[in-house]
Amino acid sequence: MLSRAAFGLALLRRRTCFIRTYSDSAKPLSTPKEKGTSEKILSSCPENTVLAGLNYLKDQPPVVAKADSEYPEWLWKLIETKEIPNDGPGGRGEKMRMRKANKQRIKEQNFLKTQ
Amino acid sequence: MSKAAQMARAQVVRILIPACKAAPTPPVGPALGARGVKSMDFCKEFNAKTAHIEPGVPTPTLITIQPDRTFTFITKTPPVSYFLKKTAGIEKGSGKPGQGIIGTISLKHVYEIAKIKATDDHLKHLRLEAIASTVIGSARSLGLQVVA
């Protein structure tokens, strides 16, 4: 039978097992959206920036960047890296991954042969 | 191919000429003269055709020379690398692409360049998205980083 004090100590000891031994910064609160606008800023190039060098015709006015929303949706996905799908053994993903690995191996072997 | 057969075929010359500035001097002169074309005639026609383009802009042309020494030519839009270099403000592309970034370009620039190239005849069957990906590929080869 544990006395009250001993019980408290035991609880404390149990609690000490759960003390973190690493540091972790507190999660930041979600930043409040800009007042009035619900649009995200997609581009580093704000509206009405002059795009230099693209007016190659004579007497063509300087080409100017439009607002983010006026560009098609696919534009913002062009620089995303392609993810190879994982559809299990025998699927397209495995084939793509193997081909990529084989090509890389051939390139490395060829390079080593030049050394 | 025998000499006679060679003479009987139309020859094609691919050359990059600054707009409105074709001259009989090299590289245009010898390239055409060797195939029997009067370079002065070509220059006058070329300068007339590229009068709407800012002078000095490199214009790829394809000159087809018939066996009877008459010629026709097609002009295309300036090379993508020319536009990219002008937009990024660099003179030459990187000597070691992939091993360092020498400039940055926005996706909006890529879009506008793709729009210009889409007016070309040999690209009109492609989606604008496809042309834009080729522009990004050229930017990567020059050592430019494409940012949103």
Interface residues (C-beta under 8 A of the other chain):
Chain A: L42 S43 S44 C45 T49 L51 A52 G53 L54 N55 Y56 L57 K58 Q60 V63 A65 K66 Y71 P72 W74 L75 W76 L78 I79
Chain B: A51 H52 I53 E54 P55 V57 P78 F83 K85 K86 T87 G89 S106 L107 K108 H109 V110 Y111 E112 I113 I116 L128 E129 A132 S133 I136 V146 V147 A148
